[in-house]
């Protein structure tokens, strides 16, 4: 009986390991169509595709939000300055801040859309400010990947306006995202910083 239970347990563990490995290796495709106006922003549709599985979400736009039904947060008893002390302990650990910056840059590189297309229209009351915004937008667009990005920025020197319509496409590989996260979480610097923050009263 014990051998049968052990075999079943090992089979379940092996099945779980296979599911985890497959979920990390299979790429996830995400398509987002956006329509941003001066009065607000709305994602028109979000499509997520994982091989043969496909999900689509169309958020509701317009209409007042029912905030009266939201549960009120209860103010818990917290020791004053404890969070700040722990933050200082984290950032005070040698090399931790540089480690965080490296993680953020790695994730930004991995999470940047592979394809982007659309039109952005910007304008301010002052034409000089519009020119500054347009120059900054062109400089930022120059940093974007050259392949797959086709975004047109149009300045409007007659009125204050900001509109953007387009489509963003991602191909996310969980194993590629998990690699820098695991390297950050299990690094010696992060462990030292966590211990220092835990010991902070």
Buried (B, 14 or more C-beta within 10 A) or exposed (E): EEEEEEEEEEEEEEEEEEEEEEEBEEBBBBBBBBBBEEEEEEBEBBBBBBEEEEEEEEEEEEEEEEEEEEEEEEEEEEEEEEEEBBEBBBEEBEBBBEBBEBBEEBBEEBEEBBBBBBEBBBBBEEEEBBEEBBEEBEEEBEEEEEEEBEBEBEBBEEEEEBBBBBBBBBEBBBEBBEBBEEBBEEBEBBEBBBEBBEEBE
